[in-house]
């Protein structure tokens, strides 16, 4: 029997990465001498790609400007604030339970692959996650990233689940015919997850276990 595969977003699902991400966004905005944003707007950069967020908040920017801003963000984030995060309480305990139940756990994040690999090593997450799928040149957004993970594991999409906190996680799962568990303890809202038709919505990491059993067992 094929091992059932669970794919987890990172920011807002595994870890609260707000501090490190917002620091990098503010650095980018300051260096480019752009109009400062509200704290809520800065927080909304978590999840989408930096390219999409810069284009959304600063429509006057050219593509060259956006690429430059993305480079500033990634350089600061990589060198200064990558590890400025907190793993959500009881999340790893939940991963242990799921792994012991026979599921293979994977990460599917829009973080750059090299950054995601460093985070996995730094926080010793390789004891939980077998596959680590981040953004690469041919797969920058969640639908394509998850597609890489599905192809690599060889799983039937009906035997897989995506778990995440934002609309792009829901869209990524459904684009690959994979059911999605939305989590409200991260950076997205229940309203966002409902609007994008997450299959099940949970409020705490420990509730993921029951949601998985409901959807995949």
Buried (B, 14 or more C-beta within 10 A) or exposed (E): EEEBBBBBBBBBBBBBBBEBBBBBBBBBBEBBEBEEBEEEEBBBBBBBBBBBBBBEBBEEBEEEBBBBBBEBBBBBBBEEBBEBBEBBEEBBEBBEBBBEEEBBBBBBBBBBBEBBBBBBEEBEBEEBBEBBBBBEEEBBBBBBBBBBBBEEBEBEBEBBBBBBBBBBBBBBBBBBEBBBBBBBBBBBBEEBBEEBEBBBBBEBBBBBBEBBEEBBE
